[in-house]
């Protein structure tokens, strides 16, 4: 009984978070960055692996 209650609460909270995100987000697929930038010519930026030592 406790496990079912915990799973139900977790799923309800996850569904609430998704609904909140969809309600407050501005979805513009044309302004979104590429999911994979393989061969696009774009350099990696903003990550520790992109920081070159000087």
Secondary structure, 3 states (H helix, E strand, C coil): CHHHHHHHHHHHHHHHHHHHHHHHCCCCCCCCCCCCCCCCCCCCCCCHHHCCCC
